[in-house]
Amino acid sequence: MTSYWEDISHRLDAVNILLTIIERLQSNIATLKSAIQGKIPEARLAEIWLRLIDQLIEDIMYVSL
């Protein structure tokens, strides 16, 4: 039995946060893949990779607060 008056906003907030993290990670991975396929210098690839990791860590830390 479901209730039409039940407040599920706390569940939706969590889902929205996870979806935002996933979208950002997918975008960063796509950028990294493009850079790899574009044969850019290794130093630039390392910068992109570190930015991806830093962003993911930041997003995860935000969620755990």
Residue pairs with C-beta under 8 A, 6 or more apart in sequence:
17 62
17 63
18 63
20 59
21 56
21 59
21 60
21 63
24 55
24 59
25 52
25 55
25 56
25 59
28 48
28 51
28 52
28 55
28 56
29 52
31 48
31 52
32 45
32 48
32 49
32 52
35 44
35 45
35 48
36 45
